[in-house]
């Protein structure tokens, strides 16, 4: 099953490359079909195979021969590996589709935030009803309505927390982060309160570490804005895989 999920992730990663490029530009992700952004010639079917297509072309367009960024196969490969890892961690439970959806959306949002400092509504807002339906279905299948209630509480709590941050200090947080916070809180709290706390804290810890690294490397100042979306997504993934060990380590440290 994990191998099949990995193959699905490779295909999703190929689609995410289109999403990351087109959504910030307000373009359709369906039409026109995949094409070279320079010569505009359509990509041949055999070259659309994730990772292998780029290798077959040796990283160059089949028509104009200009270089194709290595980011394309890396996104495909990373998405495939993440899908496989999430499937291994969550297992064959009814909640798996919800976490695969968040993983795919999270990869796209993280890359777009890094590129253009935005978390597009076109991805964030539709994810609310999708995840609500998927998690409700999982709760019904597993007869675990408390997990669903916990997800709703976590989504509301983290949304309100980020909203308070942006109202108190607007330069420190963007409205896109506030909207994403509800999704993050929901998928984390569905797992456990521990996952919610660890995932939320990890985002700020990673942000602080990267910020300090930028200062130390003279790549930014105290007022340099960092895209926070990637840290929020990373926080979720860290909590999915290691919430309990991290919480145990922290409690042991305090005691």
Buried (B, 14 or more C-beta within 10 A) or exposed (E): EBEEBBBBBBBBBBBBBBBBBBBBEEEEEEEEEBEBEEEEEEBEEEBBBBBBBBEEBEBEBBBEEEEBEEEBBBBBBBBBBBBBBBBEEBEEEBBBBBBBBBBBBBBBBBBBBEEBBBBBEBBBEEBBEBBBEBBBBBBEEEEBEEBBEBBBBBBBBBBBEBBEBBEEEEEEBBBBBBBBBBBBBBBBBBBBBBBBBBBBBBBEEBBEEBBEEBEEEEEBEEEEEBBBBBBBBBBBBBBBBBBBEBBEEEEEEEE
